[in-house]
Structure formats: structure tokens, C-alpha cells
Amino acid sequence: MSMEAALIWCPFPDEEQARAAIGALLDERLIACANVVPGMRSLFTWQGDRSCEQECGVLLKTTAERFAAAMDRLEQLHPYDTPAITAWPVMATAATRDWLGQETRVI
């Protein structure tokens, strides 16, 4: 299977900071869309301590060609020192591939 598109997942401390990063990624045409999932509870271990925090999740949609650049830029924009940014390839319909390509095309 070849990668046609990619999804990037990343938690943020709140919607305001998520929207700011999403706006920059959209403006820079690194993503075509993002879904914000508010009210997410994250349980994790960080530097040896167990924590539980309220966060919001963000799912970003982009092309196979732009996902590495989108991940790098997201890491720069993110308010956390070490943000948890993950991505995976996805199959997409022809219409979705066309839309992603059109919205992330460098002008």
C-alpha cells in the first residue's frame, strides 16, 4: 500500500492554542483540515510522574508529500516542550486526495 494521504494526531492544552497552531498550518498550506476534539482527558507518565490533565485532541489531514513538513512545523508551533505528535498513512478516495492536494499545493 502506498501512502496517499496522512493523518496527524496531537493533543493540546486547550482549544485556543490548538486553533492558533491549526491556523498557521492552514495559512502555510501544510494541512487541508483539522478536527478539534475538546474535553479530552489524558492520563500519562512524564518524567517519572503519573499525571492526568484536561486537553483537547487535534486530528490534522494532509497529503503524503506534506506530512513530514507539517509535523516539523507543528512541533515548532506547539506550546509543549515535548509535544506528542504522531502520524500514519491512510488510504483516501480520489475526491479526498484531490481536495487535500489542492488545499496544500504551494502557490
Jmol script that loads the backbone (N, CA, C; Angstrom):
load data "model"
ATOM      1  N   MET A   1       0.848  -1.190   0.000  1.00  0.00           N
ATOM      2  CA  MET A   1       0.000   0.000   0.000  1.00  0.00           C
ATOM      3  C   MET A   1       0.882   1.237   0.000  1.00  0.00           C
ATOM      4  N   SER A   2       0.644   2.125  -0.907  1.00  0.00           N
ATOM      5  CA  SER A   2       1.377   3.388  -0.912  1.00  0.00           C
ATOM      6  C   SER A   2       0.583   4.426  -0.132  1.00  0.00           C
ATOM      7  N   MET A   3       1.307   5.353   0.451  1.00  0.00           N
ATOM      8  CA  MET A   3       0.633   6.382   1.235  1.00  0.00           C
ATOM      9  C   MET A   3       0.030   7.418   0.291  1.00  0.00           C
ATOM     10  N   GLU A   4      -1.252   7.614   0.390  1.00  0.00           N
ATOM     11  CA  GLU A   4      -1.959   8.592  -0.428  1.00  0.00           C
ATOM     12  C   GLU A   4      -2.203   9.879   0.335  1.00  0.00           C
ATOM     13  N   ALA A   5      -2.410   9.745   1.616  1.00  0.00           N
ATOM     14  CA  ALA A   5      -2.700  10.884   2.478  1.00  0.00           C
ATOM     15  C   ALA A   5      -2.167  10.532   3.861  1.00  0.00           C
ATOM     16  N   ALA A   6      -2.236  11.479   4.764  1.00  0.00           N
ATOM     17  CA  ALA A   6      -1.755  11.218   6.119  1.00  0.00           C
ATOM     18  C   ALA A   6      -2.635  11.930   7.129  1.00  0.00           C
ATOM     19  N   LEU A   7      -2.737  11.327   8.298  1.00  0.00           N
ATOM     20  CA  LEU A   7      -3.402  11.925   9.443  1.00  0.00           C
ATOM     21  C   LEU A   7      -2.346  12.155  10.514  1.00  0.00           C
ATOM     22  N   ILE A   8      -2.434  13.291  11.164  1.00  0.00           N
ATOM     23  CA  ILE A   8      -1.519  13.634  12.251  1.00  0.00           C
ATOM     24  C   ILE A   8      -2.362  13.851  13.493  1.00  0.00           C
ATOM     25  N   TRP A   9      -1.972  13.237  14.593  1.00  0.00           N
ATOM     26  CA  TRP A   9      -2.685  13.363  15.863  1.00  0.00           C
ATOM     27  C   TRP A   9      -1.795  14.074  16.863  1.00  0.00           C
ATOM     28  N   CYS A  10      -2.385  15.019  17.601  1.00  0.00           N
ATOM     29  CA  CYS A  10      -1.599  15.740  18.594  1.00  0.00           C
ATOM     30  C   CYS A  10      -2.523  16.356  19.647  1.00  0.00           C
ATOM     31  N   PRO A  11      -2.254  16.124  20.927  1.00  0.00           N
ATOM     32  CA  PRO A  11      -3.018  16.791  21.984  1.00  0.00           C
ATOM     33  C   PRO A  11      -2.466  18.198  22.255  1.00  0.00           C
ATOM     34  N   PHE A  12      -3.348  19.087  22.669  1.00  0.00           N
ATOM     35  CA  PHE A  12      -3.009  20.470  23.052  1.00  0.00           C
ATOM     36  C   PHE A  12      -3.584  20.757  24.430  1.00  0.00           C
ATOM     37  N   PRO A  13      -3.025  21.730  25.139  1.00  0.00           N
ATOM     38  CA  PRO A  13      -3.547  22.044  26.469  1.00  0.00           C
ATOM     39  C   PRO A  13      -4.948  22.659  26.437  1.00  0.00           C
ATOM     40  N   ASP A  14      -5.292  23.348  25.338  1.00  0.00           N
ATOM     41  CA  ASP A  14      -6.622  23.954  25.231  1.00  0.00           C
ATOM     42  C   ASP A  14      -6.931  24.275  23.769  1.00  0.00           C
ATOM     43  N   GLU A  15      -8.195  24.592  23.519  1.00  0.00           N
ATOM     44  CA  GLU A  15      -8.642  24.858  22.155  1.00  0.00           C
ATOM     45  C   GLU A  15      -8.008  26.118  21.566  1.00  0.00           C
ATOM     46  N   GLU A  16      -7.796  27.133  22.372  1.00  0.00           N
ATOM     47  CA  GLU A  16      -7.217  28.377  21.866  1.00  0.00           C
ATOM     48  C   GLU A  16      -5.830  28.140  21.267  1.00  0.00           C
ATOM     49  N   GLN A  17      -4.996  27.408  21.977  1.00  0.00           N
ATOM     50  CA  GLN A  17      -3.656  27.131  21.470  1.00  0.00           C
ATOM     51  C   GLN A  17      -3.696  26.172  20.278  1.00  0.00           C
ATOM     52  N   ALA A  18      -4.639  25.241  20.293  1.00  0.00           N
ATOM     53  CA  ALA A  18      -4.808  24.340  19.154  1.00  0.00           C
ATOM     54  C   ALA A  18      -5.211  25.131  17.910  1.00  0.00           C
ATOM     55  N   ARG A  19      -6.171  26.030  18.069  1.00  0.00           N
ATOM     56  CA  ARG A  19      -6.642  26.827  16.929  1.00  0.00           C
ATOM     57  C   ARG A  19      -5.537  27.717  16.366  1.00  0.00           C
ATOM     58  N   ALA A  20      -4.686  28.243  17.232  1.00  0.00           N
ATOM     59  CA  ALA A  20      -3.579  29.081  16.766  1.00  0.00           C
ATOM     60  C   ALA A  20      -2.618  28.274  15.890  1.00  0.00           C
ATOM     61  N   ALA A  21      -2.262  27.079  16.347  1.00  0.00           N
ATOM     62  CA  ALA A  21      -1.360  26.228  15.566  1.00  0.00           C
ATOM     63  C   ALA A  21      -2.030  25.786  14.263  1.00  0.00           C
ATOM     64  N   ILE A  22      -3.296  25.405  14.330  1.00  0.00           N
ATOM     65  CA  ILE A  22      -4.036  24.990  13.144  1.00  0.00           C
ATOM     66  C   ILE A  22      -4.084  26.132  12.130  1.00  0.00           C
ATOM     67  N   GLY A  23      -4.350  27.329  12.600  1.00  0.00           N
ATOM     68  CA  GLY A  23      -4.404  28.480  11.704  1.00  0.00           C
ATOM     69  C   GLY A  23      -3.103  28.678  10.949  1.00  0.00           C
ATOM     70  N   ALA A  24      -1.984  28.553  11.652  1.00  0.00           N
ATOM     71  CA  ALA A  24      -0.681  28.702  10.998  1.00  0.00           C
ATOM     72  C   ALA A  24      -0.462  27.593   9.965  1.00  0.00           C
ATOM     73  N   LEU A  25      -0.804  26.356  10.326  1.00  0.00           N
ATOM     74  CA  LEU A  25      -0.624  25.240   9.392  1.00  0.00           C
ATOM     75  C   LEU A  25      -1.513  25.392   8.155  1.00  0.00           C
ATOM     76  N   LEU A  26      -2.727  25.890   8.348  1.00  0.00           N
ATOM     77  CA  LEU A  26      -3.607  26.155   7.203  1.00  0.00           C
ATOM     78  C   LEU A  26      -3.043  27.290   6.348  1.00  0.00           C
ATOM     79  N   ASP A  27      -2.620  28.371   6.991  1.00  0.00           N
ATOM     80  CA  ASP A  27      -2.060  29.508   6.258  1.00  0.00           C
ATOM     81  C   ASP A  27      -0.836  29.110   5.445  1.00  0.00           C
ATOM     82  N   GLU A  28      -0.037  28.213   5.996  1.00  0.00           N
ATOM     83  CA  GLU A  28       1.183  27.757   5.327  1.00  0.00           C
ATOM     84  C   GLU A  28       0.917  26.597   4.367  1.00  0.00           C
ATOM     85  N   ARG A  29      -0.348  26.201   4.245  1.00  0.00           N
ATOM     86  CA  ARG A  29      -0.802  25.164   3.316  1.00  0.00           C
ATOM     87  C   ARG A  29      -0.143  23.810   3.582  1.00  0.00           C
ATOM     88  N   LEU A  30       0.162  23.554   4.853  1.00  0.00           N
ATOM     89  CA  LEU A  30       0.734  22.265   5.240  1.00  0.00           C
ATOM     90  C   LEU A  30      -0.345  21.231   5.536  1.00  0.00           C
ATOM     91  N   ILE A  31      -1.544  21.700   5.830  1.00  0.00           N
ATOM     92  CA  ILE A  31      -2.700  20.832   6.066  1.00  0.00           C
ATOM     93  C   ILE A  31      -3.891  21.395   5.305  1.00  0.00           C
ATOM     94  N   ALA A  32      -4.888  20.547   5.099  1.00  0.00           N
ATOM     95  CA  ALA A  32      -6.119  20.988   4.451  1.00  0.00           C
ATOM     96  C   ALA A  32      -7.255  21.153   5.451  1.00  0.00           C
ATOM     97  N   CYS A  33      -7.134  20.498   6.599  1.00  0.00           N
ATOM     98  CA  CYS A  33      -8.238  20.471   7.555  1.00  0.00           C
ATOM     99  C   CYS A  33      -7.724  19.991   8.903  1.00  0.00           C
ATOM    100  N   ALA A  34      -8.433  20.387   9.948  1.00  0.00           N
ATOM    101  CA  ALA A  34      -8.146  19.862  11.280  1.00  0.00           C
ATOM    102  C   ALA A  34      -9.452  19.700  12.039  1.00  0.00           C
ATOM    103  N   ASN A  35      -9.540  18.644  12.810  1.00  0.00           N
ATOM    104  CA  ASN A  35     -10.674  18.425  13.692  1.00  0.00           C
ATOM    105  C   ASN A  35     -10.194  18.582  15.126  1.00  0.00           C
ATOM    106  N   VAL A  36     -10.905  19.407  15.886  1.00  0.00           N
ATOM    107  CA  VAL A  36     -10.574  19.634  17.292  1.00  0.00           C
ATOM    108  C   VAL A  36     -11.545  18.826  18.140  1.00  0.00           C
ATOM    109  N   VAL A  37     -10.989  18.016  19.033  1.00  0.00           N
ATOM    110  CA  VAL A  37     -11.787  17.168  19.921  1.00  0.00           C
ATOM    111  C   VAL A  37     -11.643  17.721  21.340  1.00  0.00           C
ATOM    112  N   PRO A  38     -12.596  18.544  21.780  1.00  0.00           N
ATOM    113  CA  PRO A  38     -12.470  19.170  23.098  1.00  0.00           C
ATOM    114  C   PRO A  38     -12.786  18.192  24.233  1.00  0.00           C
ATOM    115  N   GLY A  39     -12.378  18.587  25.418  1.00  0.00           N
ATOM    116  CA  GLY A  39     -12.763  17.841  26.614  1.00  0.00           C
ATOM    117  C   GLY A  39     -12.122  16.473  26.760  1.00  0.00           C
ATOM    118  N   MET A  40     -10.950  16.312  26.214  1.00  0.00           N
ATOM    119  CA  MET A  40     -10.262  15.033  26.284  1.00  0.00           C
ATOM    120  C   MET A  40      -9.478  14.945  27.595  1.00  0.00           C
ATOM    121  N   ARG A  41      -9.534  13.811  28.229  1.00  0.00           N
ATOM    122  CA  ARG A  41      -8.775  13.586  29.464  1.00  0.00           C
ATOM    123  C   ARG A  41      -7.564  12.736  29.109  1.00  0.00           C
ATOM    124  N   SER A  42      -6.363  13.219  29.402  1.00  0.00           N
ATOM    125  CA  SER A  42      -5.124  12.492  29.119  1.00  0.00           C
ATOM    126  C   SER A  42      -4.508  12.004  30.425  1.00  0.00           C
ATOM    127  N   LEU A  43      -4.243  10.721  30.481  1.00  0.00           N
ATOM    128  CA  LEU A  43      -3.539  10.116  31.612  1.00  0.00           C
ATOM    129  C   LEU A  43      -2.195   9.651  31.077  1.00  0.00           C
ATOM    130  N   PHE A  44      -1.111  10.041  31.732  1.00  0.00           N
ATOM    131  CA  PHE A  44       0.204   9.765  31.182  1.00  0.00           C
ATOM    132  C   PHE A  44       1.274   9.788  32.267  1.00  0.00           C
ATOM    133  N   THR A  45       2.441   9.295  31.884  1.00  0.00           N
ATOM    134  CA  THR A  45       3.614   9.384  32.739  1.00  0.00           C
ATOM    135  C   THR A  45       4.586  10.336  32.068  1.00  0.00           C
ATOM    136  N   TRP A  46       5.061  11.320  32.816  1.00  0.00           N
ATOM    137  CA  TRP A  46       6.013  12.307  32.294  1.00  0.00           C
ATOM    138  C   TRP A  46       7.119  12.497  33.330  1.00  0.00           C
ATOM    139  N   GLN A  47       8.319  12.221  32.934  1.00  0.00           N
ATOM    140  CA  GLN A  47       9.496  12.355  33.789  1.00  0.00           C
ATOM    141  C   GLN A  47       9.314  11.605  35.110  1.00  0.00           C
ATOM    142  N   GLY A  48       8.753  10.396  34.992  1.00  0.00           N
ATOM    143  CA  GLY A  48       8.604   9.519  36.137  1.00  0.00           C
ATOM    144  C   GLY A  48       7.371   9.741  36.989  1.00  0.00           C
ATOM    145  N   ASP A  49       6.593  10.773  36.710  1.00  0.00           N
ATOM    146  CA  ASP A  49       5.396  11.064  37.496  1.00  0.00           C
ATOM    147  C   ASP A  49       4.147  10.783  36.680  1.00  0.00           C
ATOM    148  N   ARG A  50       3.162  10.170  37.327  1.00  0.00           N
ATOM    149  CA  ARG A  50       1.877   9.917  36.689  1.00  0.00           C
ATOM    150  C   ARG A  50       1.042  11.189  36.771  1.00  0.00           C
ATOM    151  N   SER A  51       0.392  11.542  35.660  1.00  0.00           N
ATOM    152  CA  SER A  51      -0.426  12.755  35.597  1.00  0.00           C
ATOM    153  C   SER A  51      -1.748  12.486  34.901  1.00  0.00           C
ATOM    154  N   CYS A  52      -2.682  13.377  35.141  1.00  0.00           N
ATOM    155  CA  CYS A  52      -3.978  13.369  34.480  1.00  0.00           C
ATOM    156  C   CYS A  52      -4.327  14.822  34.188  1.00  0.00           C
ATOM    157  N   GLU A  53      -4.506  15.149  32.924  1.00  0.00           N
ATOM    158  CA  GLU A  53      -4.765  16.535  32.523  1.00  0.00           C
ATOM    159  C   GLU A  53      -5.921  16.610  31.538  1.00  0.00           C
ATOM    160  N   GLN A  54      -6.618  17.719  31.567  1.00  0.00           N
ATOM    161  CA  GLN A  54      -7.637  18.034  30.565  1.00  0.00           C
ATOM    162  C   GLN A  54      -6.910  18.600  29.351  1.00  0.00           C
ATOM    163  N   GLU A  55      -7.148  18.039  28.182  1.00  0.00           N
ATOM    164  CA  GLU A  55      -6.543  18.522  26.944  1.00  0.00           C
ATOM    165  C   GLU A  55      -7.597  18.508  25.848  1.00  0.00           C
ATOM    166  N   CYS A  56      -7.213  18.946  24.684  1.00  0.00           N
ATOM    167  CA  CYS A  56      -8.054  18.745  23.512  1.00  0.00           C
ATOM    168  C   CYS A  56      -7.193  18.065  22.458  1.00  0.00           C
ATOM    169  N   GLY A  57      -7.782  17.150  21.737  1.00  0.00           N
ATOM    170  CA  GLY A  57      -7.068  16.438  20.691  1.00  0.00           C
ATOM    171  C   GLY A  57      -7.269  17.125  19.359  1.00  0.00           C
ATOM    172  N   VAL A  58      -6.273  17.003  18.504  1.00  0.00           N
ATOM    173  CA  VAL A  58      -6.366  17.578  17.167  1.00  0.00           C
ATOM    174  C   VAL A  58      -5.972  16.512  16.156  1.00  0.00           C
ATOM    175  N   LEU A  59      -6.823  16.316  15.149  1.00  0.00           N
ATOM    176  CA  LEU A  59      -6.559  15.424  14.039  1.00  0.00           C
ATOM    177  C   LEU A  59      -6.400  16.282  12.792  1.00  0.00           C
ATOM    178  N   LEU A  60      -5.216  16.230  12.198  1.00  0.00           N
ATOM    179  CA  LEU A  60      -4.885  17.060  11.043  1.00  0.00           C
ATOM    180  C   LEU A  60      -4.843  16.201   9.787  1.00  0.00           C
ATOM    181  N   LYS A  61      -5.356  16.726   8.686  1.00  0.00           N
ATOM    182  CA  LYS A  61      -5.400  15.987   7.423  1.00  0.00           C
ATOM    183  C   LYS A  61      -4.488  16.665   6.411  1.00  0.00           C
ATOM    184  N   THR A  62      -3.647  15.858   5.762  1.00  0.00           N
ATOM    185  CA  THR A  62      -2.702  16.407   4.799  1.00  0.00           C
ATOM    186  C   THR A  62      -2.363  15.363   3.746  1.00  0.00           C
ATOM    187  N   THR A  63      -1.463  15.716   2.854  1.00  0.00           N
ATOM    188  CA  THR A  63      -1.031  14.801   1.798  1.00  0.00           C
ATOM    189  C   THR A  63       0.205  14.024   2.228  1.00  0.00           C
ATOM    190  N   ALA A  64       0.484  12.967   1.492  1.00  0.00           N
ATOM    191  CA  ALA A  64       1.693  12.193   1.733  1.00  0.00           C
ATOM    192  C   ALA A  64       2.932  13.073   1.561  1.00  0.00           C
ATOM    193  N   GLU A  65       2.876  13.987   0.606  1.00  0.00           N
ATOM    194  CA  GLU A  65       4.031  14.852   0.319  1.00  0.00           C
ATOM    195  C   GLU A  65       4.271  15.893   1.400  1.00  0.00           C
ATOM    196  N   ARG A  66       3.232  16.314   2.096  1.00  0.00           N
ATOM    197  CA  ARG A  66       3.359  17.436   3.031  1.00  0.00           C
ATOM    198  C   ARG A  66       3.389  17.025   4.502  1.00  0.00           C
ATOM    199  N   PHE A  67       3.165  15.730   4.802  1.00  0.00           N
ATOM    200  CA  PHE A  67       3.001  15.367   6.209  1.00  0.00           C
ATOM    201  C   PHE A  67       4.270  15.564   7.035  1.00  0.00           C
ATOM    202  N   ALA A  68       5.446  15.285   6.502  1.00  0.00           N
ATOM    203  CA  ALA A  68       6.685  15.460   7.284  1.00  0.00           C
ATOM    204  C   ALA A  68       6.910  16.939   7.605  1.00  0.00           C
ATOM    205  N   ALA A  69       6.684  17.792   6.633  1.00  0.00           N
ATOM    206  CA  ALA A  69       6.829  19.239   6.863  1.00  0.00           C
ATOM    207  C   ALA A  69       5.780  19.736   7.849  1.00  0.00           C
ATOM    208  N   ALA A  70       4.565  19.197   7.757  1.00  0.00           N
ATOM    209  CA  ALA A  70       3.502  19.589   8.693  1.00  0.00           C
ATOM    210  C   ALA A  70       3.861  19.169  10.119  1.00  0.00           C
ATOM    211  N   MET A  71       4.410  17.978  10.285  1.00  0.00           N
ATOM    212  CA  MET A  71       4.805  17.514  11.618  1.00  0.00           C
ATOM    213  C   MET A  71       5.927  18.380  12.187  1.00  0.00           C
ATOM    214  N   ASP A  72       6.915  18.695  11.365  1.00  0.00           N
ATOM    215  CA  ASP A  72       8.026  19.537  11.820  1.00  0.00           C
ATOM    216  C   ASP A  72       7.533  20.916  12.253  1.00  0.00           C
ATOM    217  N   ARG A  73       6.651  21.496  11.447  1.00  0.00           N
ATOM    218  CA  ARG A  73       6.131  22.837  11.769  1.00  0.00           C
ATOM    219  C   ARG A  73       5.242  22.787  13.009  1.00  0.00           C
ATOM    220  N   LEU A  74       4.431  21.750  13.141  1.00  0.00           N
ATOM    221  CA  LEU A  74       3.584  21.591  14.318  1.00  0.00           C
ATOM    222  C   LEU A  74       4.439  21.535  15.580  1.00  0.00           C
ATOM    223  N   GLU A  75       5.542  20.830  15.517  1.00  0.00           N
ATOM    224  CA  GLU A  75       6.440  20.751  16.669  1.00  0.00           C
ATOM    225  C   GLU A  75       6.985  22.134  17.046  1.00  0.00           C
ATOM    226  N   GLN A  76       7.275  22.968  16.056  1.00  0.00           N
ATOM    227  CA  GLN A  76       7.748  24.336  16.317  1.00  0.00           C
ATOM    228  C   GLN A  76       6.654  25.212  16.938  1.00  0.00           C
ATOM    229  N   LEU A  77       5.426  25.037  16.481  1.00  0.00           N
ATOM    230  CA  LEU A  77       4.305  25.874  16.917  1.00  0.00           C
ATOM    231  C   LEU A  77       3.736  25.453  18.272  1.00  0.00           C
ATOM    232  N   HIS A  78       3.928  24.212  18.648  1.00  0.00           N
ATOM    233  CA  HIS A  78       3.260  23.643  19.815  1.00  0.00           C
ATOM    234  C   HIS A  78       3.763  24.271  21.118  1.00  0.00           C
ATOM    235  N   PRO A  79       2.856  24.520  22.067  1.00  0.00           N
ATOM    236  CA  PRO A  79       3.270  25.132  23.334  1.00  0.00           C
ATOM    237  C   PRO A  79       4.021  24.198  24.284  1.00  0.00           C
ATOM    238  N   TYR A  80       3.894  22.875  24.119  1.00  0.00           N
ATOM    239  CA  TYR A  80       4.614  21.949  24.994  1.00  0.00           C
ATOM    240  C   TYR A  80       6.076  21.852  24.575  1.00  0.00           C
ATOM    241  N   ASP A  81       6.955  21.607  25.545  1.00  0.00           N
ATOM    242  CA  ASP A  81       8.373  21.396  25.247  1.00  0.00           C
ATOM    243  C   ASP A  81       8.575  20.131  24.412  1.00  0.00           C
ATOM    244  N   THR A  82       7.805  19.106  24.740  1.00  0.00           N
ATOM    245  CA  THR A  82       7.909  17.825  24.038  1.00  0.00           C
ATOM    246  C   THR A  82       6.506  17.365  23.661  1.00  0.00           C
ATOM    247  N   PRO A  83       5.946  17.918  22.587  1.00  0.00           N
ATOM    248  CA  PRO A  83       4.587  17.519  22.211  1.00  0.00           C
ATOM    249  C   PRO A  83       4.551  16.090  21.670  1.00  0.00           C
ATOM    250  N   ALA A  84       3.466  15.415  21.930  1.00  0.00           N
ATOM    251  CA  ALA A  84       3.247  14.067  21.402  1.00  0.00           C
ATOM    252  C   ALA A  84       2.596  14.202  20.031  1.00  0.00           C
ATOM    253  N   ILE A  85       3.395  14.069  19.001  1.00  0.00           N
ATOM    254  CA  ILE A  85       2.916  14.206  17.622  1.00  0.00           C
ATOM    255  C   ILE A  85       3.127  12.866  16.932  1.00  0.00           C
ATOM    256  N   THR A  86       2.037  12.286  16.451  1.00  0.00           N
ATOM    257  CA  THR A  86       2.116  11.022  15.742  1.00  0.00           C
ATOM    258  C   THR A  86       1.383  11.157  14.410  1.00  0.00           C
ATOM    259  N   ALA A  87       1.775  10.314  13.456  1.00  0.00           N
ATOM    260  CA  ALA A  87       1.122  10.353  12.146  1.00  0.00           C
ATOM    261  C   ALA A  87       1.084   8.957  11.553  1.00  0.00           C
ATOM    262  N   TRP A  88       0.164   8.749  10.641  1.00  0.00           N
ATOM    263  CA  TRP A  88       0.085   7.481   9.954  1.00  0.00           C
ATOM    264  C   TRP A  88      -0.477   7.700   8.556  1.00  0.00           C
ATOM    265  N   PRO A  89      -0.065   6.840   7.623  1.00  0.00           N
ATOM    266  CA  PRO A  89      -0.586   6.929   6.264  1.00  0.00           C
ATOM    267  C   PRO A  89      -2.010   6.401   6.205  1.00  0.00           C
ATOM    268  N   VAL A  90      -2.776   6.954   5.291  1.00  0.00           N
ATOM    269  CA  VAL A  90      -4.153   6.498   5.117  1.00  0.00           C
ATOM    270  C   VAL A  90      -4.491   6.393   3.635  1.00  0.00           C
ATOM    271  N   MET A  91      -5.410   5.509   3.341  1.00  0.00           N
ATOM    272  CA  MET A  91      -5.985   5.449   2.002  1.00  0.00           C
ATOM    273  C   MET A  91      -7.043   6.534   1.929  1.00  0.00           C
ATOM    274  N   ALA A  92      -7.250   7.099   0.761  1.00  0.00           N
ATOM    275  CA  ALA A  92      -8.244   8.157   0.607  1.00  0.00           C
ATOM    276  C   ALA A  92      -8.948   8.010  -0.737  1.00  0.00           C
ATOM    277  N   THR A  93     -10.183   8.464  -0.793  1.00  0.00           N
ATOM    278  CA  THR A  93     -10.900   8.449  -2.069  1.00  0.00           C
ATOM    279  C   THR A  93     -10.234   9.437  -3.024  1.00  0.00           C
ATOM    280  N   ALA A  94     -10.526   9.286  -4.290  1.00  0.00           N
ATOM    281  CA  ALA A  94      -9.965  10.192  -5.298  1.00  0.00           C
ATOM    282  C   ALA A  94     -10.367  11.637  -5.004  1.00  0.00           C
ATOM    283  N   ALA A  95     -11.611  11.840  -4.611  1.00  0.00           N
ATOM    284  CA  ALA A  95     -12.076  13.195  -4.311  1.00  0.00           C
ATOM    285  C   ALA A  95     -11.325  13.790  -3.117  1.00  0.00           C
ATOM    286  N   THR A  96     -11.106  12.964  -2.098  1.00  0.00           N
ATOM    287  CA  THR A  96     -10.367  13.445  -0.922  1.00  0.00           C
ATOM    288  C   THR A  96      -8.924  13.752  -1.286  1.00  0.00           C
ATOM    289  N   ARG A  97      -8.278  12.873  -2.050  1.00  0.00           N
ATOM    290  CA  ARG A  97      -6.899  13.128  -2.486  1.00  0.00           C
ATOM    291  C   ARG A  97      -6.807  14.418  -3.274  1.00  0.00           C
ATOM    292  N   ASP A  98      -7.767  14.642  -4.169  1.00  0.00           N
ATOM    293  CA  ASP A  98      -7.768  15.872  -4.969  1.00  0.00           C
ATOM    294  C   ASP A  98      -7.908  17.100  -4.080  1.00  0.00           C
ATOM    295  N   TRP A  99      -8.834  17.028  -3.131  1.00  0.00           N
ATOM    296  CA  TRP A  99      -9.056  18.159  -2.223  1.00  0.00           C
ATOM    297  C   TRP A  99      -7.816  18.428  -1.375  1.00  0.00           C
ATOM    298  N   LEU A 100      -7.231  17.372  -0.794  1.00  0.00           N
ATOM    299  CA  LEU A 100      -6.017  17.550   0.009  1.00  0.00           C
ATOM    300  C   LEU A 100      -4.911  18.175  -0.826  1.00  0.00           C
ATOM    301  N   GLY A 101      -4.729  17.667  -2.038  1.00  0.00           N
ATOM    302  CA  GLY A 101      -3.687  18.191  -2.909  1.00  0.00           C
ATOM    303  C   GLY A 101      -3.912  19.641  -3.289  1.00  0.00           C
ATOM    304  N   GLN A 102      -5.158  19.978  -3.565  1.00  0.00           N
ATOM    305  CA  GLN A 102      -5.485  21.360  -3.933  1.00  0.00           C
ATOM    306  C   GLN A 102      -5.246  22.320  -2.767  1.00  0.00           C
ATOM    307  N   GLU A 103      -5.641  21.927  -1.570  1.00  0.00           N
ATOM    308  CA  GLU A 103      -5.534  22.818  -0.415  1.00  0.00           C
ATOM    309  C   GLU A 103      -4.128  22.922   0.157  1.00  0.00           C
ATOM    310  N   THR A 104      -3.271  21.961  -0.171  1.00  0.00           N
ATOM    311  CA  THR A 104      -1.902  22.004   0.353  1.00  0.00           C
ATOM    312  C   THR A 104      -0.875  22.334  -0.732  1.00  0.00           C
ATOM    313  N   ARG A 105      -1.356  22.602  -1.924  1.00  0.00           N
ATOM    314  CA  ARG A 105      -0.460  22.952  -3.031  1.00  0.00           C
ATOM    315  C   ARG A 105       0.237  24.274  -2.727  1.00  0.00           C
ATOM    316  N   VAL A 106       1.543  24.294  -2.917  1.00  0.00           N
ATOM    317  CA  VAL A 106       2.313  25.521  -2.700  1.00  0.00           C
ATOM    318  C   VAL A 106       2.035  26.463  -3.856  1.00  0.00           C
ATOM    319  N   ILE A 107       1.614  27.678  -3.509  1.00  0.00           N
ATOM    320  CA  ILE A 107       1.257  28.658  -4.539  1.00  0.00           C
ATOM    321  C   ILE A 107       2.428  29.583  -4.805  1.00  0.00           C
TER     322      ILE A 107
END
end "model"
wireframe off; spacefill off
backbone 0.3
color backbone group
